[in-house]
């Protein structure tokens, strides 16, 4: 099915501005706050005493470096689980978004977690090489693999299968996905930049505000991508039902 950018933006925002979206925003903020605070605590610990008192690193958890390191690792792992759960939550029917069942965080999560780590490593390497070579291949690959996490979270695909599945879903819609990505990126950048202004008053306050805004826009972005994902699968209400056949030419834009 052809991607409708306007529908993806409008319906995606509506998906994110629900009970499920609100809880995901709060969880995202808590996860990012703990992760940033623990990383800053580790860096502060290795700085000389005079630098530690400057407060230039911003928000830091008041815990020993060893504890902060553990929190950072656990927080990073929880972030992966959270975004997998977000793909499952935000692709449900609109009427189901007034709840956030625990099953979304537990169903085959071990396999999904490992698959997402493996797929992310592959995508990161491929996209980075693409950007280094001619830049355009990097953009092409980033768009082609945009639905990898949805294939893993929603369709229970493994790492390698999620790459080919995302490629199929993006085929024939890459220009639309590119435009959608630009719009979301600009909105997110403008909103998150507000925190930079607050940093002039207080580095810690600026970081916390930036994380709060980033959390909101991250889930809105996931809501928009979730709607786009349902569109290209042909499973949105009124789309005719069922999953559409992928484009026969995987190179088509």
N, C-alpha and C positions, 0 to 999 in steps of 0.2 A: 504493500500500500504506500502511496506517496505521502511524504511527511508534510503536514500542515503546520507551519511555524506558529501562526497566530493561535491555533488550538492548543499547541504544545505549551506556549507561554501562559495563556489564560487558564486552561484546565490544570496545568502543572502547578501554577501558583495556588489555585484553589485546593489542590491535593495537599500542598504543604501547609496551608493555613487551616488545618484541622486539628483535632485532638492528637492524632498520631503524629502529625508534623510538629506540633508544639512540644510534645514530650521528646521527640527526637532532637529538636533544637536545644532543649535543656540538657539532655544527655551529651550532646556534642560539645556544648559549652563546658560542662563539667570535665569531660575527658580532655579537652584541649587545655583547660586551665591547669589541671593536675599535671599534664605532660609538660607544658611550658614551665610551670613552677618548679618541677623536679629537675628539668634540664638546667634552668637558671641556677638552682641550688648547687648542682654539680660544678658548674662553671665558677660560681662565686667561691666555692671551696678551694679551687686551685689558683685563685688570684692572690696577689700579695695583699697584705692587710689594708693598705691605703686604698686600693682599688675596691676592696670589699665594702668599705664604708661609703663609697661614692653613690651607690644606688643606681648606677647607670644601666644595670642589666634589667631593672624593673622588677616585676613580681617574681618572688622565689618562695618556695615552701620552707618553713623553719624546721627542717629536719637534716640529719647528717647526710653527707654525700652518698654513703653506701645505701641508705634507705631511699634517698632520692633516685638513685640509679634503678633500684627495683621498681619503684613507682613508675618511672619513665617507661620501662619495658612492659610492665603490666598495662599501663595506659595506652601504649602503642598497640598492643594486642587487642585491647578492648575497642579501640578505634576501628580496627578491621572488622570485628564482630558487629559493631554498631552500623557501619555502612552496608554490610551484607543484610542486616535486618531492615535497614532503611529501604533497600531495593524491594524487599518482600512486602513491607508495609505500604509503601506509596504506589505500588502497582495493583493494589486491591480496588474493588469497586468503591465509588465515592461513599456509598452508604455504610461501608465497613470501616471507614477511617475515623469513626468516633470511638474506636477502641484500639488497644495495642497489646494483643495477646502475647504471652511469654513464648509461645511456640515459634514466633518469628525469630527469636534469639537462640533457639535451641535445635530446631529441626536440621539434622545433618550438618550441624555447625562445624564440627571437627573437620570433615571433608571439605566443606566450603572454605574454611579458614586456610587450610593448606593449599587448596586450589587457587585461592585469591592471591596468596603470597607468591606462588610459582608463576601465575599469569602476570602479576604485576612486575616481577623481575624481568620476564621475557619482553613485555611491552615497553618497559623503561629502557632496556638495552636497545631494542629495535628503533624506538622513536628517537632516542639520543643519537644513534648512528645516522638516522635519516636527517636529523637537523644538522649534524656535523658535515654531512656530504653536500647536500644542496638545499637544505632548509625545507623545500617543498615536500620531499618524501617524508620528512618528519611529521608535517601537518597531515599528510595523506594517511599515514599509519595511525596517528593519534585519533583521527576521525573514524578510521576503520575499526579500531579496537575500543570505541567509546562505550559499547554495551557489554564488555567483558564481565564486569561485576554483576550485571543484571542476569547474564546467562548463567553465572555461577550461583547467585542467590536465589533466583526465581526458577530457573530450569534445572538446577542441580547438575550443571555441566562440570566436568573436570577442567583442569587448567588448559590443556591443549585444545580440547573440544570447544571451550568457551571462546578461544581466539577465532576459530573458524566460524562459530555461530555468530559472533559479533560482526565478522566480515560479511557474512551473508545478509544480516539485518541492515548493515550500512550501505550495501550495494544498491545503487540507484537513488540514494538519498544523501550522498556525501555533501553536495553543495548546500542542501537544506540544513544538514547537521553542522556544517561549517558556519553558516549564518547564525544558527541557533547558539552555537558555542561563543561566537563573537558577542552577541547580545548579552548572554548570561555573564560572560567575562567582564564586559564593560560595567554592567550594573553592579556586579560583585566588587570590582575594583573601586568604584566610586563610593559605594557604601562602606567598605572596609577602611577606606582612607580617612574617614572621620576620626578613627582612633589615633591617627598620626598627629592630628591637631591637638588632641588631649595629651599627647606625649610631651608637648612643650611645657605643660603645667606639671605633669607627674608621669615619669616613664612607666611606673606600675599601673597607674590608672589608664594610661593610653593603651597598654597591652591588654588589660582586662576588657576595655571597651572594644578594642579591635577583635578580640576573641568572641565577644558577644555578638557583634555584627557579622563576623565571619561564620559563626554557627547558624545564624538565621539564614544567611544567603546560601550556605552550603546545602541546607535542607531544601530551600526553595529551588536550587539548581537540581537537586536530586528529584524533586517533584516534577520539574520540567522534563528532565531526561526520562523519568518513569513514564510520563505521558507520551513522549516521543517513541519510547520503546514499545508501548502498547499499540501505537499507531502503525509502526512498521511491521508489527506482528499481525495487524489486522484484527485486534481483539478489543478495540474500544467499542462501546455501545454505538450502534449505527454504522459500524464499519463493515458489516456483513458477516461478522463472526468468523471464527477459525483463524488459522495462521496462513498468511499469504505465502505463496511460493517465492523463494529468493530469486533475484535477477540471475538469468543464465550467464551473463557476462560479469564476472567478479571485478573486472577493471572499470566497469561503467561508473561514472560519477553521478 
